[in-house]
């Protein structure tokens, strides 16, 4: 299972959770969906962790220390 976009994977995970919470599945169907949900959840966690690393790199100052401050979009004035 491969997703091109995080949002697609997250949407699928939400659907899986909804189906599991519905309780209208056989045990076999529920286990299969649960397994898929774990895989999708791990994928989403990896994508989020990578995004966090990129933000950290981009927010380091010239000395290499992290700087905190308000997030601003490119081209946005302070």
N, C-alpha and C positions, 0 to 999 in steps of 0.2 A: 504494500500500500504506500503510495507516494502522493504527496500533496504539493502543489506548486505554490499555494498561498496559505499562510497561517490562518486566515479567516475561514477558508474552506474547511480546514481541519477542525477548527474550533466549532464551526457550525455542525459538522458531523458528530463531534463529541457531545454537543448539546442534544442532538437527535438521539444518540445512543442512550444518554442519561434519561431522557424523557421516556423512551421505549422501555427501559429497565424499570423505571419508577411506575410505569403503567401497570405492570404486573400481569399482563395478558400473554406472556410468553411461556413456552414450555421450558423446562430446565435446560435442555440442550440449546435452544435458541438464546436463552439468557446467558449461558456460559460463553457461547460464541460471540455475542455482542459485548459481553464484559471483557473478553480477551481483546477484541478489536478496540474497545474503549481504552484499555491500558496502553496499547500500542500508539493510539492517536494522542493520548495524554503525554506519553513520553516524547513523542515528536514535538508537540506544542511546547513542552518544557525545554527541549533542546533549542528550539527557535528563540524562545524568550531569553534563555541564558546567553545565546550568541548576541542577541540585540543588546542585552545588558553590558556585555563585554565591549561592544562597539561604542556604546554611549560613554562608558568609562574611559576608553581610549581618547575619544573626542573631547572629553572634559578635563583632561590633564593639562596642567599649566606647563610653562617652559622648564620648570624644575622636575617635572614628572609627578607632581603631587595632584591629587584630585581636588578640583575646585567645585564648590556647590554654588548654585545660582539658579535663577529662573530659566526655564527652558524657553528658547526663542526660535521661531521658525526662521529660515533663511530669508533675508530681506526685510525682516521685521525690525522696526526701530525700538530702542530701549526706552 
